[in-house]
Amino acid sequence: MSTPASSVWKQPAQVWAVAFACVVAFMGIGLVDPILPAIAESLEATPVETELLFTSYLAVTGLAMLVTSWISSRIGAKMTLLIGLALIVAFALLCALSGSVDAVIGFRAGWGLGNALFISTALATIVGAASGGSGAAIVLYEAALGLGIAIGPLLGGILGEQSWRAPFFGVVALMAIAFIAVLLLLRGPGGKREPVAFSAPFKALRQPALAVLAVAALFYNIGFFILLAFSPFPLGFGAMGIGFTFFGWGVALALTSVWVAPALMRRMPRTTIILVVLPLLALDLIVAGLLVASATALVVCIVVGGLLLGVMNTVLTEAVMEATDLPRSVASSAYSAVRFLGGAVAPPLAAALWHGFNATVPYLVAAVAVLLAALTVMLGRRTLAHIDDQPEDALAEDAEAILLGDAA
């Protein structure tokens, strides 16, 4: 797929408004990484309880994804985005004001609801409104994801040096700015919306290609979030050290998402890329587990993991957008629901394995999960054959239809 670099960055103001909001929304994923040990100490929480900050957020995000296309098709993309942003502002503020780990876990769940409404609608909005075709839009979206994931831990580390509450206040301020940007700059074409049936995402998962990708992404996300959510504990760094480590991880992820993945997809079938990168990621996780006692080695493995995860994120997003003839917003919601549930399981599982065995075991389990993702794609490769040769023009037309039918 050809994606000229210039077309990625020449976008209308409304695309940049949503992209900025995406950066801030994705910051929420890694924001708590540097402050996990501090939260555990300040609120007298166990590692398993602390990791539930990820689980409540990701589980609600995943489940809510199943209804976001139904909601946005009735109230429009702009209103859905604004409600999502408003919920994130409210629940991030409540997290900052909380006095117990249980309260933070609960408010992170509300944050996840806002995140689901925003993320699922943002991709369709960017794809439909961006200039340069769907390829440029997806690269821009993945760049926002990578930048947000990179800045989140760094901001969390800087503010976390002052207090574990400070990063949450930071998100409140940035999301309020994003809310204003979307409110003022995003406009819809004014076309008639086609309501999406409530059952649409559930039926979408019956599509063989989408089901294969969703199951693969579930296992892949277990590896992703064990690396992201568990690593702050064995690293043994303070908030700044963890923040800088995962800033490097996020930058690596962003670089390969924006530049390496599109270059690979111009030269290789998507399924081939997946089947090459996933075993490399499993190898990286195995090395991380074996060398976990060395902070330097673990930092290197984390950053290398970011390089591989960036490729996988972009390729999987492209594959899902081309997997079915369903409206892309429906396919994305169904796929994301399963994917985020995999991420929800990973953090407390890793902490429990660490407590029951040692710090090596969670990484080995993550490696097995990633290999299961590769096996899923390998077994379903015939079902996925069409994602390797579908022309971009068809995807661009579908993306435009999403915005016309889904935005207001």
Secondary structure, DSSP 8 states (H G I E B T S, - for coil): ----HHHHH---HHHHHHHHHHHHHHHHHHTTGGGHHHHHHHTT--HHHHHHHHHHHHHHHHHHHHHHHHHHHHH-HHHHHHHHHHHHHHHHHHHHT-SSHHHHHHHHHHHHHHHHHHHHHHHHHHHHH-SSHHHHHHHHHHHHHHHHHHHHHHHHHHHHTT-TTHHHHHHHHHHHHHHHHHHHH------------TTHHHHHTTSHHHHHHHHHHHHHHHHHHIIIIITHHHH---HHHHHHHHHHHHHHHHHIIIIIHHHHHHHS-HHHHHHHHHHHHHHHHHHHHHTTT-HHHHHHHHHHHHHHHHHHHHHHHHHHHHH-SS-HHHHHHHHHHHHHHHHHHHHHHHHHHHHHS-THHHHHHHHHHHHHHHHHHHHTTTTTGGGGT--HHHHHHHHHHHHHHH--
